[in-house]
């Protein structure tokens, strides 16, 4: 994630930021679907419970991606960047919302 963070810094803007933003949006969309399937759906995923996402896994993923997603917001006028923030906030608003207010 630190390598990606270096590449999305507002000083390093370019076409690569759109690709990173699309990747993060797709990743977070799938991550959110997985959380929903594991925790909310009646039909659970067909795997061992030990492979389910724990609260610690969700928190660590959110913490690793928050700084990158916030940098994307200030990198330009891209529609996906705000979708990425929305998805990240939907996954863990207790962590992301205070970070956004600090910015």
RAKA-V261309 format. One record per run of one state. SS is the DSSP state (A for helix, B for strand, O for the rest). FROM is the first residue (numbers start at 1). TO is the last residue. If there is no record, write none. Layout:
SS|FROM|TO  SS|FROM|TO
This chain:
O|1|1  A|2|7  O|8|9  A|10|12  O|13|15  A|16|39  O|40|48  A|49|51  O|52|54  A|55|74  O|75|78  A|79|91  O|92|92  A|93|102  O|103|103
